[in-house]
Amino acid sequence: MTVSIRPLTAADVHQYKRVRDEALRCAPEAFTSDYASSVARPASAYAARFGPPESGHFFLGAFDVAGQLLGCLGCERELLPQQRHSARLVSMMVAPTAQRRGIGQRLLDACIRQAAQVPGLEQLVLTVTASNRHVVRLYERAGFRAWGVLPRAIVVQGVGYDKLHMVRLLPLSPLISP
Ligand SMILES: CC(C)(COP(=O)(O)OP(=O)(O)OC[C@H]1O[C@@H](n2cnc3c(N)ncnc32)[C@H](O)[C@@H]1OP(=O)(O)O)[C@@H](O)C(=O)NCCC(=O)NCCS
């Protein structure tokens, strides 16, 4: 399948909402947000998430040849001055019918490359449901390392799920040895 990756813009909000609502419905344990609140949210509410990549506040989308959004991944740079060297990766999702074809890995690699170009950005952090081992491995292969676990971080239909906290240093990080 030919897939192209580009930043999402305000024109993509309806496709983004479709993919997001479906992901939250199919894999509620993978996300902190819940399906019921998400489905009630208007698509226009998401436009503010789609900034220019150089701002460090952006989403990348994977599209098929027909322009259909298949998956996405967001990067949200922290706003406080003492945290602006850090950004959170959020909303990693690929439509169920398009999974296991390398799209998630391509989105992740592209997002890391883009984040490494943002002036002053030193590290990416994320949380992942610890029992989703294949997703944890995907992040580990991209250079993320776990630094802690929050037990019962989310509760979905009465079942508690631990969240693994992970970090990946970018080339600007002073923590990378020369
Ligand atoms: C996580 C997710 C985005 C990965 O997207 P994807 O396009 O399927 O991922 P890829 O095809 O790039 O696969 C990456 C690796 O994960 C493995 N993988 C993907 N889905 C898998 C599954 N359901 N079970 C086991 N392994 C799986 C692939 O085999 C591949 O490993 P490999 O390179 O060793 O073969 C997708 O599964 C998804 O949307 N899941 C639901 C939401 C979610 O969990 N999001 C993460 C929030 S932190």
The ligand as a Gaussian input file, in Angstrom:
#p B3LYP/6-31G(d) Opt

LIG

0 1
 C       -0.020000       0.938000      17.932000
 C       -0.389000       1.130000      16.471000
 C       -0.496000       2.613000      16.172000
 C        0.702000       0.484000      15.615000
 O        0.382000       0.778000      14.273000
 P        0.719000      -0.254000      13.097000
 O        0.650000       0.503000      11.827000
 O       -0.141000      -1.443000      13.227000
 O        2.225000      -0.634000      13.473000
 P        3.304000      -1.279000      12.531000
 O        2.631000      -1.998000      11.383000
 O        4.306000      -0.236000      12.205000
 O        3.877000      -2.392000      13.455000
 C        4.880000      -2.127000      14.357000
 C        5.210000      -3.401000      15.083000
 O        4.139000      -3.777000      15.946000
 C        3.702000      -5.093000      15.624000
 N        2.273000      -5.100000      15.797000
 C        1.394000      -4.183000      15.347000
 N        0.151000      -4.503000      15.747000
 C        0.266000      -5.648000      16.469000
 C       -0.654000      -6.464000      17.170000
 N       -1.965000      -6.187000      17.188000
 N       -0.183000      -7.540000      17.810000
 C        1.131000      -7.842000      17.781000
 N        2.057000      -7.097000      17.157000
 C        1.622000      -6.023000      16.501000
 C        4.100000      -5.306000      14.202000
 O        4.236000      -6.658000      13.912000
 C        5.409000      -4.582000      14.152000
 O        6.420000      -5.349000      14.700000
 P        7.541000      -5.951000      13.749000
 O        8.195000      -4.748000      13.087000
 O        8.418000      -6.675000      14.700000
 O        6.798000      -6.821000      12.787000
 C       -1.738000       0.420000      16.147000
 O       -1.619000      -0.934000      16.508000
 C       -2.926000       1.037000      16.859000
 O       -3.505000       2.028000      16.410000
 N       -3.300000       0.439000      18.004000
 C       -4.428000       0.911000      18.768000
 C       -4.107000       2.216000      19.462000
 C       -2.825000       2.166000      20.276000
 O       -2.505000       1.190000      20.936000
 N       -2.087000       3.285000      20.246000
 C       -0.873000       3.468000      20.990000
 C       -1.128000       4.432000      22.095000
 S        0.351000       4.660000      23.102000

